[in-house]
Every structure is written in C-alpha cells, then in structure tokens.
Amino acid sequence: MKILILNGPNLNLLGKREPKIYGSETFEDYFESLKEKFSEFELEYFQSNHEGELVDKLHEVGFSYEGVVFNAGAYTHTSVALADAIKGIETPVVEVHISNVHQREEFRHKSYLSPVCKGVILGFGLLVTI
Ligand code: DQA
C-alpha cells in the first residue's frame, strides 16, 4: 500500500519553527519513526514551499497511490488550486494539522481543503499512535 505524506510551506522548519506550537522534533526524525511503526506500508515523504509543486505532486500520485496524508500549512486557508487538485484525483486525501487550528487565529478556521478531503485530523502534534 503506497501512502504519500505531503507537507506544504514552512513545514521543512519543524524542530526549529515555533516549538511551543509545533514541537521540537524534525520531520525527518518523525518520518523515520513512522516508517518503523508502519513498516507494512510503503511510505513516501515530499515537502515543498511552492503551491504549484504541491499540485504537481498530487497529480503525480493521485491515480496510483492508495492515500495521501496532507498538511498544506498556510495554503490550507487560501488555496483553491490545491482544493481543485484534490477534487481532480482519485486517491483519497486526509487533511492533517499538527496544531488545533480552531484554537488559533480566526483566519486559520477556514479550510479550502476540508470539503474535498476524505477526513481531517488535527491538534495531536506529531504522535505516532494515539
Ligand atoms: C498547520 C496550521 C496552519 O495554519 C499553519 O499555517 C501551518 C501549520 C499545522 O500543522 O498546525 O503552517 O498546518
């Protein structure tokens, strides 16, 4: 089962960026623990700070992978292009946020992606299992 973990802008700074909100672990370390824990899945990871590259990646995997776990960062709250890309592919996409965006600023309460995603998980930080 092929699953893509897709991260959007500024998530390359995890570990350094606002650690009170996002924790102090780098995504690379976290990804290693995910691969160990879920060795039955073929996990791939891609991060980009560029909206079009995220659209391209969704198109690339969206007719062959079994799932995409997508943290679109701030593009969540702005991007019609990413919503259209998710709508246009066959692979189900799950929207993820490390923080509980509903406890934060008002502009983070709106997601263009939630209506076109299979589901949403948010507010649990970088947990490997619950
Ligand atoms: C985030 C929440 C977004 O509002 C923010 O712009 C991010 C990270 C999260 O994982 O909590 O970059 O997606």
Backbone and ligand atoms as CSV (ligand in chain L), in Angstrom:
chain,resi,resn,atom,element,x,y,z
A,1,MET,N,N,0.835,-1.203,0.000
A,1,MET,CA,C,0.000,0.000,0.000
A,1,MET,C,C,0.875,1.261,0.000
A,2,LYS,N,N,0.728,2.073,-1.026
A,2,LYS,CA,C,1.581,3.264,-1.147
A,2,LYS,C,C,0.872,4.493,-0.580
A,3,ILE,N,N,1.520,5.120,0.385
A,3,ILE,CA,C,0.949,6.317,1.011
A,3,ILE,C,C,1.963,7.456,0.897
A,4,LEU,N,N,1.503,8.596,0.404
A,4,LEU,CA,C,2.364,9.784,0.357
A,4,LEU,C,C,2.039,10.698,1.533
A,5,ILE,N,N,3.087,11.097,2.242
A,5,ILE,CA,C,2.926,12.148,3.252
A,5,ILE,C,C,3.430,13.434,2.607
A,6,LEU,N,N,2.515,14.384,2.470
A,6,LEU,CA,C,2.805,15.602,1.715
A,6,LEU,C,C,2.738,16.800,2.659
A,7,ASN,N,N,3.834,17.534,2.723
A,7,ASN,CA,C,3.887,18.710,3.600
A,7,ASN,C,C,4.076,19.981,2.788
A,8,GLY,N,N,3.346,21.012,3.181
A,8,GLY,CA,C,3.418,22.288,2.490
A,8,GLY,C,C,4.376,23.270,3.144
A,9,PRO,N,N,4.153,24.562,2.908
A,9,PRO,CA,C,5.122,25.602,3.259
A,9,PRO,C,C,5.466,25.678,4.748
A,10,ASN,N,N,6.739,25.893,4.974
A,10,ASN,CA,C,7.322,26.117,6.302
A,10,ASN,C,C,7.421,24.860,7.158
A,11,LEU,N,N,6.881,23.749,6.668
A,11,LEU,CA,C,6.955,22.524,7.471
A,11,LEU,C,C,8.350,21.896,7.393
A,12,ASN,N,N,9.176,22.389,6.465
A,12,ASN,CA,C,10.592,21.995,6.471
A,12,ASN,C,C,11.319,22.547,7.694
A,13,LEU,N,N,10.705,23.514,8.378
A,13,LEU,CA,C,11.347,24.119,9.557
A,13,LEU,C,C,10.940,23.443,10.865
A,14,LEU,N,N,10.193,22.344,10.782
A,14,LEU,CA,C,9.781,21.674,12.025
A,14,LEU,C,C,11.012,21.321,12.846
A,15,GLY,N,N,10.899,21.522,14.154
A,15,GLY,CA,C,12.056,21.315,15.035
A,15,GLY,C,C,12.655,22.645,15.436
A,16,LYS,N,N,12.560,23.629,14.511
A,16,LYS,CA,C,13.117,24.965,14.788
A,16,LYS,C,C,12.006,26.003,14.874
A,17,ARG,N,N,10.924,25.739,14.142
A,17,ARG,CA,C,9.865,26.736,13.971
A,17,ARG,C,C,8.877,26.698,15.144
A,18,GLU,N,N,8.698,27.824,15.833
A,18,GLU,CA,C,7.688,27.952,16.897
A,18,GLU,C,C,7.492,26.632,17.661
A,19,PRO,N,N,8.529,26.174,18.385
A,19,PRO,CA,C,8.438,24.846,19.019
A,19,PRO,C,C,7.303,24.703,20.035
A,20,LYS,N,N,6.850,25.837,20.602
A,20,LYS,CA,C,5.724,25.727,21.554
A,20,LYS,C,C,4.456,25.245,20.844
A,21,ILE,N,N,4.336,25.564,19.556
A,21,ILE,CA,C,3.152,25.141,18.790
A,21,ILE,C,C,3.411,23.816,18.072
A,22,TYR,N,N,4.601,23.709,17.459
A,22,TYR,CA,C,4.829,22.579,16.557
A,22,TYR,C,C,5.790,21.515,17.097
A,23,GLY,N,N,6.312,21.723,18.333
A,23,GLY,CA,C,7.218,20.736,18.922
A,23,GLY,C,C,8.656,20.923,18.466
A,24,SER,N,N,9.544,20.067,18.986
A,24,SER,CA,C,10.971,20.264,18.708
A,24,SER,C,C,11.573,19.133,17.868
A,25,GLU,N,N,10.715,18.263,17.352
A,25,GLU,CA,C,11.216,17.153,16.525
A,25,GLU,C,C,11.247,17.569,15.046
A,26,THR,N,N,12.296,17.168,14.346
A,26,THR,CA,C,12.323,17.452,12.908
A,26,THR,C,C,11.400,16.456,12.196
A,27,PHE,N,N,10.914,16.832,11.014
A,27,PHE,CA,C,10.030,15.901,10.310
A,27,PHE,C,C,10.799,14.673,9.851
A,28,GLU,N,N,12.081,14.859,9.547
A,28,GLU,CA,C,12.896,13.729,9.073
A,28,GLU,C,C,12.977,12.653,10.170
A,29,ASP,N,N,13.200,13.074,11.439
A,29,ASP,CA,C,13.252,12.105,12.554
A,29,ASP,C,C,11.885,11.444,12.748
A,30,TYR,N,N,10.854,12.271,12.688
A,30,TYR,CA,C,9.493,11.751,12.857
A,30,TYR,C,C,9.163,10.733,11.761
A,31,PHE,N,N,9.586,11.048,10.530
A,31,PHE,CA,C,9.311,10.160,9.401
A,31,PHE,C,C,9.984,8.796,9.603
A,32,GLU,N,N,11.193,8.812,10.171
A,32,GLU,CA,C,11.882,7.540,10.458
A,32,GLU,C,C,11.051,6.687,11.412
A,33,SER,N,N,10.496,7.324,12.479
A,33,SER,CA,C,9.696,6.552,13.437
A,33,SER,C,C,8.396,6.056,12.794
A,34,LEU,N,N,7.835,6.840,11.884
A,34,LEU,CA,C,6.627,6.390,11.184
A,34,LEU,C,C,6.913,5.158,10.333
A,35,LYS,N,N,8.056,5.187,9.629
A,35,LYS,CA,C,8.394,4.060,8.746
A,35,LYS,C,C,8.604,2.776,9.554
A,36,GLU,N,N,9.221,2.934,10.756
A,36,GLU,CA,C,9.430,1.772,11.630
A,36,GLU,C,C,8.098,1.222,12.117
A,37,LYS,N,N,7.250,2.133,12.576
A,37,LYS,CA,C,5.964,1.734,13.171
A,37,LYS,C,C,5.020,1.135,12.124
A,38,PHE,N,N,5.055,1.687,10.914
A,38,PHE,CA,C,4.099,1.241,9.883
A,38,PHE,C,C,4.847,0.613,8.710
A,39,SER,N,N,5.663,-0.398,9.041
A,39,SER,CA,C,6.538,-0.989,8.020
A,39,SER,C,C,5.741,-1.751,6.953
A,40,GLU,N,N,4.475,-2.056,7.242
A,40,GLU,CA,C,3.652,-2.764,6.248
A,40,GLU,C,C,3.218,-1.839,5.110
A,41,PHE,N,N,3.370,-0.515,5.316
A,41,PHE,CA,C,3.009,0.444,4.268
A,41,PHE,C,C,4.269,0.953,3.571
A,42,GLU,N,N,4.111,1.301,2.299
A,42,GLU,CA,C,5.199,1.950,1.574
A,42,GLU,C,C,5.005,3.454,1.732
A,43,LEU,N,N,5.737,4.048,2.651
A,43,LEU,CA,C,5.549,5.472,2.944
A,43,LEU,C,C,6.554,6.311,2.176
A,44,GLU,N,N,6.049,7.373,1.547
A,44,GLU,CA,C,6.921,8.316,0.854
A,44,GLU,C,C,6.651,9.700,1.431
A,45,TYR,N,N,7.695,10.537,1.435
A,45,TYR,CA,C,7.539,11.876,2.000
A,45,TYR,C,C,8.006,12.919,0.993
A,46,PHE,N,N,7.193,13.970,0.832
A,46,PHE,CA,C,7.586,15.082,-0.040
A,46,PHE,C,C,7.146,16.379,0.616
A,47,GLN,N,N,8.037,17.369,0.593
A,47,GLN,CA,C,7.704,18.697,1.146
A,47,GLN,C,C,8.049,19.751,0.119
A,48,SER,N,N,7.182,20.769,0.013
A,48,SER,CA,C,7.518,21.913,-0.834
A,48,SER,C,C,6.915,23.185,-0.260
A,49,ASN,N,N,7.631,24.273,-0.490
A,49,ASN,CA,C,7.123,25.593,-0.099
A,49,ASN,C,C,6.353,26.251,-1.234
A,50,HIS,N,N,6.209,25.525,-2.356
A,50,HIS,CA,C,5.631,26.115,-3.565
A,50,HIS,C,C,4.309,25.436,-3.925
A,51,GLU,N,N,3.281,26.229,-4.029
A,51,GLU,CA,C,1.925,25.720,-4.265
A,51,GLU,C,C,1.853,24.819,-5.509
A,52,GLY,N,N,2.460,25.294,-6.624
A,52,GLY,CA,C,2.396,24.532,-7.875
A,52,GLY,C,C,3.083,23.176,-7.768
A,53,GLU,N,N,4.152,23.113,-6.993
A,53,GLU,CA,C,4.828,21.816,-6.815
A,53,GLU,C,C,3.951,20.842,-6.040
A,54,LEU,N,N,3.158,21.381,-5.119
A,54,LEU,CA,C,2.234,20.520,-4.363
A,54,LEU,C,C,1.121,20.017,-5.282
A,55,VAL,N,N,0.638,20.895,-6.171
A,55,VAL,CA,C,-0.364,20.486,-7.171
A,55,VAL,C,C,0.235,19.383,-8.052
A,56,ASP,N,N,1.459,19.609,-8.550
A,56,ASP,CA,C,2.111,18.611,-9.414
A,56,ASP,C,C,2.238,17.262,-8.713
A,57,LYS,N,N,2.613,17.286,-7.436
A,57,LYS,CA,C,2.811,16.026,-6.698
A,57,LYS,C,C,1.482,15.285,-6.530
A,58,LEU,N,N,0.414,16.038,-6.253
A,58,LEU,CA,C,-0.915,15.395,-6.143
A,58,LEU,C,C,-1.290,14.733,-7.468
A,59,HIS,N,N,-1.030,15.421,-8.596
A,59,HIS,CA,C,-1.330,14.832,-9.916
A,59,HIS,C,C,-0.489,13.575,-10.152
A,60,GLU,N,N,0.778,13.639,-9.736
A,60,GLU,CA,C,1.712,12.529,-9.984
A,60,GLU,C,C,1.269,11.236,-9.280
A,61,VAL,N,N,0.814,11.364,-8.034
A,61,VAL,CA,C,0.494,10.145,-7.264
A,61,VAL,C,C,-1.004,9.823,-7.266
A,62,GLY,N,N,-1.816,10.788,-7.723
A,62,GLY,CA,C,-3.253,10.747,-7.469
A,62,GLY,C,C,-4.068,9.717,-8.207
A,63,PHE,N,N,-3.407,8.914,-9.090
A,63,PHE,CA,C,-4.152,7.860,-9.774
A,63,PHE,C,C,-3.515,6.495,-9.531
A,64,SER,N,N,-2.516,6.447,-8.644
A,64,SER,CA,C,-1.853,5.160,-8.403
A,64,SER,C,C,-1.639,4.867,-6.914
A,65,TYR,N,N,-1.497,5.898,-6.075
A,65,TYR,CA,C,-1.272,5.639,-4.649
A,65,TYR,C,C,-2.608,5.373,-3.950
A,66,GLU,N,N,-2.498,4.706,-2.794
A,66,GLU,CA,C,-3.728,4.374,-2.052
A,66,GLU,C,C,-4.180,5.524,-1.150
A,67,GLY,N,N,-3.245,6.419,-0.792
A,67,GLY,CA,C,-3.658,7.526,0.068
A,67,GLY,C,C,-2.617,8.621,0.126
A,68,VAL,N,N,-3.092,9.829,0.451
A,68,VAL,CA,C,-2.196,10.966,0.684
A,68,VAL,C,C,-2.574,11.566,2.039
A,69,VAL,N,N,-1.578,11.781,2.878
A,69,VAL,CA,C,-1.765,12.465,4.154
A,69,VAL,C,C,-1.155,13.848,3.962
A,70,PHE,N,N,-1.990,14.874,3.999
A,70,PHE,CA,C,-1.562,16.186,3.503
A,70,PHE,C,C,-1.684,17.267,4.575
A,71,ASN,N,N,-0.537,17.831,4.946
A,71,ASN,CA,C,-0.535,19.049,5.752
A,71,ASN,C,C,-0.122,20.184,4.819
A,72,ALA,N,N,-1.102,20.942,4.367
A,72,ALA,CA,C,-0.842,22.002,3.381
A,72,ALA,C,C,-0.384,23.301,4.039
A,73,GLY,N,N,-0.166,23.284,5.366
A,73,GLY,CA,C,0.283,24.507,6.045
A,73,GLY,C,C,-0.678,25.645,5.752
A,74,ALA,N,N,-0.123,26.836,5.543
A,74,ALA,CA,C,-0.955,28.030,5.347
A,74,ALA,C,C,-1.785,27.980,4.064
A,75,TYR,N,N,-1.362,27.164,3.075
A,75,TYR,CA,C,-2.164,27.050,1.845
A,75,TYR,C,C,-3.554,26.462,2.116
A,76,THR,N,N,-3.674,25.751,3.239
A,76,THR,CA,C,-4.985,25.234,3.653
A,76,THR,C,C,-6.041,26.331,3.626
A,77,HIS,N,N,-5.612,27.523,4.073
A,77,HIS,CA,C,-6.564,28.604,4.312
A,77,HIS,C,C,-6.721,29.535,3.109
A,78,THR,N,N,-6.005,29.220,2.020
A,78,THR,CA,C,-6.010,30.148,0.869
A,78,THR,C,C,-6.191,29.477,-0.493
A,79,SER,N,N,-5.921,28.164,-0.598
A,79,SER,CA,C,-5.657,27.618,-1.935
A,79,SER,C,C,-6.830,26.897,-2.607
A,80,VAL,N,N,-7.426,27.581,-3.571
A,80,VAL,CA,C,-8.433,26.959,-4.432
A,80,VAL,C,C,-7.737,25.939,-5.350
A,81,ALA,N,N,-6.503,26.255,-5.765
A,81,ALA,CA,C,-5.772,25.352,-6.676
A,81,ALA,C,C,-5.533,23.986,-6.028
A,82,LEU,N,N,-5.188,23.966,-4.761
A,82,LEU,CA,C,-4.967,22.671,-4.087
A,82,LEU,C,C,-6.299,21.935,-3.893
A,83,ALA,N,N,-7.348,22.679,-3.573
A,83,ALA,CA,C,-8.670,22.043,-3.437
A,83,ALA,C,C,-9.083,21.411,-4.769
A,84,ASP,N,N,-8.872,22.130,-5.874
A,84,ASP,CA,C,-9.227,21.593,-7.199
A,84,ASP,C,C,-8.388,20.362,-7.534
A,85,ALA,N,N,-7.109,20.388,-7.154
A,85,ALA,CA,C,-6.229,19.236,-7.424
A,85,ALA,C,C,-6.725,18.013,-6.657
A,86,ILE,N,N,-7.105,18.202,-5.408
A,86,ILE,CA,C,-7.606,17.077,-4.592
A,86,ILE,C,C,-8.902,16.544,-5.193
A,87,LYS,N,N,-9.764,17.470,-5.636
A,87,LYS,CA,C,-11.025,17.076,-6.258
A,87,LYS,C,C,-10.796,16.304,-7.556
A,88,GLY,N,N,-9.718,16.653,-8.257
A,88,GLY,CA,C,-9.462,16.088,-9.584
A,88,GLY,C,C,-8.795,14.731,-9.598
A,89,ILE,N,N,-8.291,14.277,-8.455
A,89,ILE,CA,C,-7.586,12.983,-8.434
A,89,ILE,C,C,-8.478,11.908,-7.814
A,90,GLU,N,N,-8.019,10.651,-7.943
A,90,GLU,CA,C,-8.824,9.534,-7.413
A,90,GLU,C,C,-8.383,9.128,-6.009
A,91,THR,N,N,-7.099,9.307,-5.718
A,91,THR,CA,C,-6.573,8.886,-4.411
A,91,THR,C,C,-7.189,9.722,-3.288
A,92,PRO,N,N,-7.695,9.065,-2.236
A,92,PRO,CA,C,-8.249,9.831,-1.119
A,92,PRO,C,C,-7.164,10.586,-0.350
A,93,VAL,N,N,-7.502,11.810,0.015
A,93,VAL,CA,C,-6.551,12.678,0.734
A,93,VAL,C,C,-7.109,12.964,2.132
A,94,VAL,N,N,-6.253,12.809,3.131
A,94,VAL,CA,C,-6.624,13.153,4.505
A,94,VAL,C,C,-5.877,14.421,4.889
A,95,GLU,N,N,-6.636,15.427,5.320
A,95,GLU,CA,C,-6.034,16.709,5.743
A,95,GLU,C,C,-5.548,16.579,7.179
A,96,VAL,N,N,-4.331,17.058,7.419
A,96,VAL,CA,C,-3.745,16.957,8.756
A,96,VAL,C,C,-3.174,18.305,9.181
A,97,HIS,N,N,-3.330,18.621,10.463
A,97,HIS,CA,C,-2.634,19.772,11.059
A,97,HIS,C,C,-2.057,19.356,12.398
A,98,ILE,N,N,-0.854,19.807,12.643
A,98,ILE,CA,C,-0.186,19.484,13.911
A,98,ILE,C,C,-0.914,20.181,15.061
A,99,SER,N,N,-1.242,21.444,14.856
A,99,SER,CA,C,-1.919,22.225,15.900
A,99,SER,C,C,-3.433,22.147,15.710
A,100,ASN,N,N,-4.160,22.508,16.753
A,100,ASN,CA,C,-5.612,22.628,16.628
A,100,ASN,C,C,-5.913,24.022,16.091
A,101,VAL,N,N,-6.094,24.098,14.784
A,101,VAL,CA,C,-6.242,25.402,14.124
A,101,VAL,C,C,-7.476,26.169,14.622
A,102,HIS,N,N,-8.448,25.454,15.184
A,102,HIS,CA,C,-9.665,26.116,15.681
A,102,HIS,C,C,-9.451,26.818,17.018
A,103,GLN,N,N,-8.326,26.518,17.667
A,103,GLN,CA,C,-7.991,27.240,18.896
A,103,GLN,C,C,-7.081,28.431,18.608
A,104,ARG,N,N,-6.808,28.668,17.324
A,104,ARG,CA,C,-5.858,29.713,16.951
A,104,ARG,C,C,-6.567,30.875,16.245
A,105,GLU,N,N,-5.821,31.688,15.518
A,105,GLU,CA,C,-6.405,32.879,14.893
A,105,GLU,C,C,-7.573,32.501,13.976
A,106,GLU,N,N,-8.494,33.437,13.850
A,106,GLU,CA,C,-9.710,33.245,13.039
A,106,GLU,C,C,-9.389,32.805,11.597
A,107,PHE,N,N,-8.338,33.404,10.998
A,107,PHE,CA,C,-8.059,33.081,9.587
A,107,PHE,C,C,-7.665,31.619,9.406
A,108,ARG,N,N,-7.280,30.944,10.495
A,108,ARG,CA,C,-6.928,29.512,10.384
A,108,ARG,C,C,-8.154,28.602,10.510
A,109,HIS,N,N,-9.306,29.187,10.796
A,109,HIS,CA,C,-10.502,28.352,10.980
A,109,HIS,C,C,-11.087,27.912,9.645
A,110,LYS,N,N,-10.768,28.664,8.582
A,110,LYS,CA,C,-11.293,28.336,7.257
A,110,LYS,C,C,-10.322,27.399,6.531
A,111,SER,N,N,-10.850,26.279,6.028
A,111,SER,CA,C,-10.042,25.385,5.197
A,111,SER,C,C,-10.723,25.194,3.853
A,112,TYR,N,N,-9.976,25.469,2.771
A,112,TYR,CA,C,-10.484,25.190,1.427
A,112,TYR,C,C,-10.401,23.688,1.123
A,113,LEU,N,N,-9.630,22.961,1.946
A,113,LEU,CA,C,-9.365,21.562,1.631
A,113,LEU,C,C,-10.339,20.607,2.305
A,114,SER,N,N,-10.819,20.948,3.502
A,114,SER,CA,C,-11.685,20.014,4.254
A,114,SER,C,C,-12.861,19.480,3.440
A,115,PRO,N,N,-13.578,20.337,2.677
A,115,PRO,CA,C,-14.738,19.810,1.949
A,115,PRO,C,C,-14.391,18.782,0.872
A,116,VAL,N,N,-13.132,18.765,0.406
A,116,VAL,CA,C,-12.772,17.833,-0.670
A,116,VAL,C,C,-11.873,16.692,-0.174
A,117,CYS,N,N,-11.572,16.703,1.132
A,117,CYS,CA,C,-10.748,15.630,1.698
A,117,CYS,C,C,-11.640,14.541,2.277
A,118,LYS,N,N,-11.066,13.346,2.394
A,118,LYS,CA,C,-11.783,12.198,2.958
A,118,LYS,C,C,-12.073,12.427,4.437
A,119,GLY,N,N,-11.124,13.056,5.127
A,119,GLY,CA,C,-11.282,13.329,6.551
A,119,GLY,C,C,-10.244,14.326,6.998
A,120,VAL,N,N,-10.332,14.704,8.264
A,120,VAL,CA,C,-9.416,15.712,8.818
A,120,VAL,C,C,-8.944,15.237,10.187
A,121,ILE,N,N,-7.635,15.367,10.431
A,121,ILE,CA,C,-7.069,15.066,11.750
A,121,ILE,C,C,-6.283,16.294,12.170
A,122,LEU,N,N,-6.544,16.813,13.367
A,122,LEU,CA,C,-5.786,17.995,13.779
A,122,LEU,C,C,-5.658,18.087,15.288
A,123,GLY,N,N,-4.571,18.732,15.694
A,123,GLY,CA,C,-4.413,19.075,17.097
A,123,GLY,C,C,-3.680,18.054,17.943
A,124,PHE,N,N,-3.150,16.999,17.343
A,124,PHE,CA,C,-2.492,15.959,18.129
A,124,PHE,C,C,-0.971,16.037,18.088
A,125,GLY,N,N,-0.423,17.108,17.524
A,125,GLY,CA,C,1.029,17.203,17.429
A,125,GLY,C,C,1.575,16.100,16.534
A,126,LEU,N,N,2.842,15.720,16.769
A,126,LEU,CA,C,3.442,14.638,15.968
A,126,LEU,C,C,3.359,13.344,16.765
A,127,LEU,N,N,2.194,12.754,16.801
A,127,LEU,CA,C,2.040,11.474,17.505
A,127,LEU,C,C,2.207,10.343,16.509
A,128,VAL,N,N,2.845,9.271,16.917
A,128,VAL,CA,C,2.954,8.100,16.047
A,128,VAL,C,C,1.696,7.251,16.179
A,129,THR,N,N,1.206,7.099,17.404
A,129,THR,CA,C,-0.108,6.451,17.616
A,129,THR,C,C,-0.804,7.190,18.746
A,130,ILE,N,N,-2.095,7.010,18.813
A,130,ILE,CA,C,-2.848,7.648,19.907
A,130,ILE,C,C,-3.090,6.625,20.988
L,1,DQA,C1,C,-0.522,23.963,10.292
L,1,DQA,C2,C,-1.541,25.058,10.658
L,1,DQA,C3,C,-1.537,26.168,9.632
L,1,DQA,O1,O,-2.469,27.175,9.999
L,1,DQA,C4,C,-0.161,26.796,9.553
L,1,DQA,O2,O,-0.138,27.802,8.561
L,1,DQA,C5,C,0.912,25.806,9.353
L,1,DQA,C6,C,0.861,24.547,10.091
L,1,DQA,C7,C,-0.425,22.867,11.380
L,1,DQA,O3,O,0.113,21.814,11.076
L,1,DQA,O4,O,-0.850,23.075,12.514
L,1,DQA,O5,O,1.878,26.052,8.638
L,1,DQA,O6,O,-0.953,23.338,9.096
